[in-house]
Amino acid sequence: MNKLRIALAFAAALLAAPIPAAAADLDALLTSALQDPAIPAMTVLVIRDGKVEGQAVRGVRAVGSPDPARLTDAWHIGSDAKAMTATMIARLVERGVLSWTTPLKTLLPDTPMRPEFQDVTLLELLSHRAGLRDLDDTVDAGLLASAFADTRPLPVQRAEFAKLVLNEAPIGPARAESSYSNSGYVLAGAIAERATGKPFETLMRQEVFAPLGMRTSYELAKPGEVLGHLDGKPLTGLKSDNPRLVAPAGEVRLTLADWALFAIDQMAGEQGRGKLLKPATYRLLHTPQGDTNAALGWGVRTWPKGAPTRMLSHSGSNGYWNALIGLLPDLQSGVLVAANSASEGTEAAQVKVLRAVMGELVPAPAPAAPTAR
């Protein structure tokens, strides 16, 4: 998995039977996960009935440092921030600044594009059904390298990016299967910038983070903070993250407590208690598009087999960090997990933590009724 790709695929691992765990034994779960020496630190937060029930963290901020990771540290959540980007777009739609169904040829009238993309809408971009290929840090190495050195304003860079990707051959028809694409989210960010005249980062702060009281950053992690790792070595500096060009696809750093503010609002919003959107809009964000499991910034499944419960999920990584989220909106409960590593075993260890906690959040299935004799 290259560093610009994340997968909704981790949800498939969750579909296995839940792993029993002691209700408050988060420390033990993390201690077990950190038996993998390639994972410097991991943190988990549990939401139950719309409130934070518990949180734990174990490990060090950076390999070679004695500083322990703390609950107040900020973690990079990668593409788990796509749900935040989709929520910002939804705010603009509710105000009439954008429309879910306006085609790209109208949203980006000054951008030449292939005919296959002209009728694509924001709904398709945000559910990975636009026919756009994904960014790849091998195929697109030159593009990404030049983005690190590009000093033009980010909205200008994203407008130029739109011209590039919309003139590449599609990988499939629009409104068909979901094919994961970071490019679609960068395009959505560029569309919002054009419609408002504001940079994407400003829009996120004004439309999502500030209204929810979230403290977030798009800046690179610095020495003394929790750092991402590559091949067991902590990273700082310009290339310790993807270029800011692709921030709409996910480059947020924040504490799990701040992430929980967003997660709780997403679930409460469906019940008319959200701070950002109308209930119908929250439900739209959480509704799979077409015949897929892809909603707008979320993957949607039911879990587990014994007591099927609707689950919103996502995973995110820039190749140096890894984060997972699983929400049960009908129960107003969920789990957030983050680590400062994206080593081969990191996500598997996180899934084990998430499954153990999820197994306690889902009610046990009712016993079968006795059969008549």
Helices and strands as residue ranges (DSSP letters): H 10-14, H 26-33, E 41-48, E 51-59, E 75-76, G 78-81, H 82-94, H 104-107, G 115-117, H 122-126, H 141-149, H 154-165, H 182-196, H 200-204, I 205-209, H 210-212, E 216-217, E 229-230, E 233-234, G 238-240, G 244-249, E 253-254, H 256-269, H 279-285, E 299-303, E 309-316, E 322-328, E 333-339, H 346-361
